[in-house]
Amino acid sequence: MVDALGVAVVGFGWMGRVHTQAYARVPHHYPQLALRPELIAVAEEVPGRAEEAARQFGFASATRDWREVAADPRVQAVSITAPNFLHREIGVAMAEAGKHIWIEKPVGLSSEDARAVADAVAGAGVQGAVGFNYRNAPAVEAARELIASGGIGRITHARIRLFSDYAAHPEGALTWRYERERGGSGVLGDLASHGVDLARFLLGDIASLTADTAVFLPERARPAGATAGHSRAAGGELGPVENEDYVNCLLRFASGARGVLEACRVSVGEQNNYGFEVHGTEGAVFWDFRRMNELGVGRGTSYQDQPVSTVYVGPGHGEFGAFQPGAANAMGYDDLKVVEAYRFLRSVAEGVPHGATLADAVRSAAALDAMARSAESGAWVTP
């Protein structure tokens, strides 16, 4: 028997839409799941946006005040996709109201914020999931298994990159993302948070790090009205960009491996160039998000001139089999969020966590805080 689970979405920009579509698709890909999400409420402060979402996706109710969602007994689980500065307040309130939460990274403006939400979830005895979607790619999970099994030997070093051009246009609007008070960090929280999670997911805990950051576009125009996504605001009053466009970081892992993490939101010519290269004493593994369903794998004992083969993931790798019947059939970004939704709902159904948790968010946020401290001091820092 399948039970209904009342769900709500708080914050209906692009990511709120992605969560909503993921809930709708979960029963199609995972018919065996003991819970079926039912869209109860959507909250968004921009006038008219919640009502539009309700009409389009079938939410039973719409509101501009997320507190109404917290008080709604029909709602048992909540997606929190509001701006970063609201994560802590909403996350803590929803957990204390007994709601399970699926919250987008970075879970607030600091590790203190992430820890507050994690503590609230633990104290309330509810489940908490975090939007580290790239770890859900079947190829990434296959790479993790290869690394853990010793398939490329002892890991020596790795490079993780997250380059994008979403903020590269000089007319990009000065939204909350570029303000310390509402956005917190810049590319650290937005992209490097994913990089830290991938680093930990693949290679284990980070022992120490040193980082450098930079702002390459120091001023942007203030928008005249509500914005969605990465809007432009040509001709508006200029204001300062308060957080970083770019970070590079050297990592030392607890295992003894070394790493480089680099992220930038203003990389002209780069569109979602996310990926990693992990090297071991007997081989290497490579992944590029833009070719999400492929791995480059070089393994053996040739050492010099060792070839690299392309491996197409298929059923048996992660959750691939829930989407496609055979290797080399493509999965996409939205599918990763469906996997994430499934693991969140499975956590609720079984009472034990599946997928990325608030503990992962706390560790990621601690590393981001350490990067910020290191960039200011120039020193090696322990997360």
Solvent accessible surface area in square Angstrom, and as a share of the most:
residue,aa,sasa,rsa
1,M,219,0.98
2,V,68,0.39
3,D,74,0.38
4,A,64,0.50
5,L,6,0.03
6,G,5,0.04
7,V,0,0.00
8,A,0,0.00
9,V,0,0.00
10,V,5,0.03
11,G,7,0.07
12,F,6,0.03
13,G,26,0.25
14,W,145,0.51
15,M,35,0.15
16,G,0,0.00
17,R,78,0.29
18,V,5,0.03
19,H,0,0.00
20,T,0,0.00
21,Q,60,0.27
22,A,2,0.02
23,Y,2,0.01
24,A,55,0.42
25,R,67,0.24
26,V,0,0.00
27,P,26,0.16
28,H,139,0.62
29,H,42,0.19
30,Y,5,0.02
31,P,89,0.56
32,Q,125,0.56
33,L,13,0.06
34,A,52,0.40
35,L,22,0.11
36,R,114,0.42
37,P,17,0.11
38,E,88,0.39
39,L,28,0.14
40,I,12,0.06
41,A,4,0.03
42,V,0,0.00
43,A,2,0.02
44,E,17,0.08
45,E,114,0.51
46,V,33,0.19
47,P,94,0.59
48,G,39,0.38
49,R,53,0.19
50,A,0,0.00
51,E,70,0.31
52,E,87,0.39
53,A,2,0.01
54,A,19,0.15
55,R,183,0.67
56,Q,108,0.48
57,F,48,0.20
58,G,53,0.51
59,F,11,0.04
60,A,69,0.53
61,S,39,0.25
62,A,36,0.28
63,T,17,0.10
64,R,138,0.50
65,D,52,0.27
66,W,29,0.10
67,R,127,0.46
68,E,104,0.46
69,V,1,0.00
70,A,18,0.14
71,A,81,0.63
72,D,20,0.10
73,P,123,0.77
74,R,116,0.42
75,V,3,0.02
76,Q,82,0.36
77,A,0,0.00
78,V,0,0.00
79,S,0,0.00
80,I,0,0.00
81,T,16,0.10
82,A,10,0.08
83,P,36,0.23
84,N,19,0.10
85,F,69,0.29
86,L,35,0.17
87,H,1,0.01
88,R,88,0.32
89,E,84,0.38
90,I,1,0.00
91,G,0,0.00
92,V,34,0.19
93,A,29,0.22
94,M,0,0.00
95,A,0,0.00
96,E,126,0.56
97,A,48,0.37
98,G,41,0.40
99,K,10,0.04
100,H,37,0.16
101,I,0,0.00
102,W,0,0.00
103,I,0,0.00
104,E,14,0.06
105,K,25,0.11
106,P,17,0.10
107,V,0,0.00
108,G,2,0.02
109,L,61,0.30
110,S,38,0.25
111,S,16,0.10
112,E,110,0.49
113,D,18,0.09
114,A,0,0.00
115,R,108,0.39
116,A,22,0.17
117,V,0,0.00
118,A,19,0.15
119,D,90,0.47
120,A,15,0.12
121,V,12,0.07
122,A,80,0.62
123,G,71,0.69
124,A,42,0.33
125,G,65,0.63
126,V,16,0.09
127,Q,27,0.12
128,G,13,0.12
129,A,7,0.05
130,V,0,0.00
131,G,0,0.00
132,F,3,0.01
133,N,2,0.01
134,Y,16,0.06
135,R,23,0.08
136,N,4,0.02
137,A,0,0.00
138,P,0,0.00
139,A,0,0.00
140,V,0,0.00
141,E,26,0.12
142,A,12,0.10
143,A,0,0.00
144,R,111,0.40
145,E,110,0.50
146,L,24,0.12
147,I,17,0.08
148,A,88,0.68
149,S,88,0.57
150,G,38,0.36
151,G,12,0.12
152,I,0,0.00
153,G,14,0.14
154,R,169,0.62
155,I,25,0.13
156,T,44,0.26
157,H,90,0.40
158,A,5,0.04
159,R,91,0.33
160,I,3,0.01
161,R,27,0.10
162,L,1,0.00
163,F,31,0.13
164,S,4,0.03
165,D,47,0.24
166,Y,49,0.19
167,A,2,0.02
168,A,16,0.13
169,H,67,0.30
170,P,93,0.59
171,E,70,0.32
172,G,11,0.11
173,A,2,0.02
174,L,7,0.03
175,T,12,0.07
176,W,48,0.17
177,R,70,0.26
178,Y,9,0.03
179,E,37,0.16
180,R,121,0.44
181,E,146,0.65
182,R,87,0.32
183,G,3,0.03
184,G,7,0.06
185,S,26,0.17
186,G,4,0.03
187,V,0,0.00
188,L,4,0.02
189,G,1,0.01
190,D,31,0.16
191,L,10,0.05
192,A,0,0.00
193,S,1,0.01
194,H,13,0.06
195,G,0,0.00
196,V,0,0.00
197,D,2,0.01
198,L,2,0.01
199,A,0,0.00
200,R,38,0.14
201,F,21,0.09
202,L,11,0.05
203,L,21,0.10
204,G,33,0.31
205,D,78,0.41
206,I,20,0.10
207,A,46,0.36
208,S,19,0.12
209,L,0,0.00
210,T,24,0.14
211,A,10,0.08
212,D,77,0.40
213,T,41,0.24
214,A,32,0.25
215,V,61,0.35
216,F,110,0.46
217,L,46,0.23
218,P,86,0.54
219,E,96,0.43
220,R,1,0.00
221,A,5,0.04
222,R,102,0.37
223,P,42,0.27
224,A,120,0.93
225,G,51,0.49
226,A,75,0.58
227,T,41,0.24
228,A,59,0.46
229,G,39,0.38
230,H,90,0.40
231,S,37,0.24
232,R,156,0.57
233,A,15,0.11
234,A,71,0.55
235,G,87,0.83
236,G,30,0.29
237,E,126,0.57
238,L,104,0.52
239,G,3,0.03
240,P,76,0.48
241,V,13,0.08
242,E,76,0.34
243,N,1,0.00
244,E,8,0.04
245,D,0,0.00
246,Y,38,0.14
247,V,0,0.00
248,N,50,0.25
249,C,2,0.01
250,L,87,0.43
251,L,2,0.01
252,R,91,0.33
253,F,5,0.02
254,A,75,0.58
255,S,87,0.56
256,G,46,0.44
257,A,2,0.02
258,R,123,0.45
259,G,5,0.05
260,V,55,0.32
261,L,0,0.00
262,E,40,0.18
263,A,0,0.00
264,C,8,0.05
265,R,4,0.01
266,V,18,0.10
267,S,21,0.13
268,V,128,0.74
269,G,59,0.56
270,E,45,0.20
271,Q,105,0.46
272,N,68,0.35
273,N,15,0.08
274,Y,11,0.04
275,G,0,0.00
276,F,0,0.00
277,E,38,0.17
278,V,1,0.00
279,H,53,0.24
280,G,14,0.14
281,T,53,0.31
282,E,67,0.30
283,G,14,0.13
284,A,11,0.08
285,V,0,0.00
286,F,60,0.25
287,W,5,0.02
288,D,31,0.16
289,F,26,0.11
290,R,125,0.46
291,R,144,0.53
292,M,10,0.04
293,N,17,0.08
294,E,33,0.15
295,L,8,0.04
296,G,15,0.15
297,V,17,0.10
298,G,4,0.03
299,R,139,0.51
300,G,33,0.32
301,T,95,0.55
302,S,70,0.45
303,Y,141,0.54
304,Q,151,0.67
305,D,144,0.75
306,Q,38,0.17
307,P,100,0.63
308,V,85,0.49
309,S,66,0.42
310,T,76,0.44
311,V,59,0.34
312,Y,107,0.41
313,V,0,0.00
314,G,5,0.05
315,P,69,0.44
316,G,76,0.73
317,H,58,0.26
318,G,37,0.35
319,E,34,0.15
320,F,0,0.00
321,G,49,0.47
322,A,29,0.23
323,F,26,0.11
324,Q,53,0.24
325,P,117,0.74
326,G,22,0.21
327,A,58,0.45
328,A,63,0.49
329,N,60,0.31
330,A,74,0.57
331,M,10,0.05
332,G,32,0.31
333,Y,47,0.18
334,D,59,0.30
335,D,19,0.10
336,L,0,0.00
337,K,0,0.00
338,V,1,0.00
339,V,0,0.00
340,E,9,0.04
341,A,0,0.00
342,Y,18,0.07
343,R,33,0.12
344,F,1,0.00
345,L,0,0.00
346,R,81,0.29
347,S,5,0.03
348,V,23,0.13
349,A,43,0.34
350,E,93,0.42
351,G,47,0.45
352,V,77,0.44
353,P,83,0.52
354,H,44,0.20
355,G,32,0.31
356,A,9,0.07
357,T,29,0.17
358,L,8,0.04
359,A,48,0.37
360,D,19,0.10
361,A,2,0.02
362,V,21,0.12
363,R,119,0.43
364,S,2,0.01
365,A,5,0.04
366,A,22,0.17
367,A,2,0.02
368,L,13,0.06
369,D,39,0.20
370,A,0,0.00
371,M,0,0.00
372,A,45,0.35
373,R,114,0.42
374,S,0,0.00
375,A,33,0.25
376,E,161,0.72
377,S,78,0.50
378,G,62,0.60
379,A,49,0.38
380,W,103,0.36
381,V,23,0.13
382,T,96,0.56
383,P,55,0.35
